[in-house]
Amino acid sequence: MANQCSISLSAGEAAALEKKLAKTAGFCRAERAYTSFCFEKQDVNVAFYPKKGRLLIQGKGTEDFLENVLLLTPDTAAPAMGKTLPALVDTTPHFGVDESGKGDYFGPLVIAGVYSDEKTAHALMKLGCRDSKQIADDARIIAIADKIKKVPGVAWEVVCIGPARYNELYAEIGNLNRLLAWGHARVIAALHEKVPGCPRALSDQFANEWVLKKALGQRHIPVQLEQRTKAESDVAVAAASILARARFVQWMKQTSEAAQCPLPLGCAPHVTKAARQFVEKHGAERLRDVAKLHFKVTQQVVK
């Protein structure tokens, strides 16, 4: 690890870090030109340059600062100076919620949630929690998911809506966003029972943010809801995305083996081909048990 590192921060992240360092023992404010704040410690100094949005960390304590203050693991902090590293880890108590399978014709819709706080955020980062789409190896996804569930202080919930139930709900609700909101609200409600004092929940941005707010309000859960794009950068949401993906790939593997038919991901032409093979082998009426029927693939396969 080099004794110098540069990280991109938003204005909000910089303000949060300044507040944190002002309360952290050993750090003293210092003056430096062109910075909005500068702090020094025995073996490290930290300065934020607002014009470029860069945090400059220098000194022998750089690695320790990255791991114990910014909560970045050595492998995520490894990029050369000047490259953008992950955002500051949110260590405040909150639920993170994410889903898997939404855009796949075959398979369930899985929604997962994870509770994280100051005690658990660092542990989740050390496990390598990041957006599950950045982890190509299914075996690694499953391994990390198992470890997440064993972290002391972490509460988690996974709701797997199999295709048969999914098709019933979609016919009843008639809208994917509302179905997603129903699932997210169910997960948040379950987490709230496990950690009733948690004040906040974070999820990816819905196309219509009021859909999820309404679904959560109907359950009368006193949790402040936040939605934002790329929410998977948050460690709790990232952990939730891994739990959801792990359950999804396990379902796909087990069901594919049982059906003795390939069930590929996505909804591209090769998926349509696989759906035709499934219908030839098991009949069109069995599609409801393995696929989301409202996708256009169904119309192409069953005429």
C-alpha positions, 0 to 999 in steps of 0.5 A, a space after each residue: 500500500 502506498 503512503 498516498 491516496 486520492 479519492 473522489 468524494 461528493 460534497 455530502 460525503 465530504 461534509 460527513 467525513 469532516 464531521 466524523 474527523 472533528 469527533 475522532 480522537 487524535 485528529 487536529 484541524 490544520 490549514 492548507 490552501 485550496 481545501 475546505 478542511 484539513 486534519 492531521 494525525 501523528 502518521 497521516 494527514 487528510 485534506 479535501 479539495 472541493 474544486 476537484 472533489 478530491 480527498 488526499 490522504 498522505 503519510 504512513 497511516 494511509 492504509 490504516 485510515 482507509 481501513 478504519 476510518 473510511 472502512 475500505 478493505 485493502 483490495 478495494 483501496 488498491 487502485 493507484 492514486 487518482 482513481 475513484 474508490 468506493 464512497 464512504 461507508 454509511 455506518 449509521 443504523 439502516 436497512 438496505 433492500 435490493 432484488 434479483 431476478 426482476 429482468 429474467 424471464 426464468 426464475 423467481 423474483 427475490 427481494 432481500 434486506 440487511 440491517 447494518 450499523 457502526 458495528 457491522 458495516 466494517 465486517 460486511 466490507 471485509 467480506 467483500 460486499 459490493 453490488 452482486 452484479 460485479 461478482 461474476 462467480 456464482 459460487 463466490 456469491 453463495 459463499 459471501 451470502 453464507 458469511 453475511 448471515 453469520 456476522 454478529 449483529 446483522 439482521 437479514 430477510 430474504 423473500 423468494 417469490 417463485 414463478 407460480 406465485 409471481 404470476 398470481 401476484 402479477 395478475 392480481 396487482 397488474 404492475 411490476 413496480 407495485 409488485 416490487 414495492 409490495 415485496 420491498 415493504 414486506 422485507 422492510 416490515 420483517 426487518 423492522 420486527 427484528 430491529 424495531 429501533 432502526 430509523 431508516 431504510 434505503 433502496 434503489 430508486 423506483 420509477 415512481 418513488 411514491 409506489 414504495 412509500 405507499 406500500 410501506 405506509 400501508 403497513 404502518 412501519 415507522 421507518 424513514 424511506 430513502 431511495 436513490 440511484 446506484 444504492 448498491 454502493 451502500 454496504 447494507 444494500 450491497 449485502 442485500 443484493 448478494 443475499 438476493 442473488 445467491 437465493 436466485 442462482 440456487 433456485 435456478 440451478 435446482 430447478 434446471 436440474 429437476 426439469 432437465 432443461 437449461 434455464 438461461 438468464 435474461 430475456 434475449 433470443 437464446 432464452 426464447 429458444 430455451 423456453 420452446 425446448 421447455 414447452 416441448 418437454 413439459 408442455 406449455 401449462 408448466 411454463 407458469 412454474 418456471 417463468 414470468 408469463 407477462 414477458 413477451 417471450 411467452 407470446 413468442 413461445 405459446 401461440 
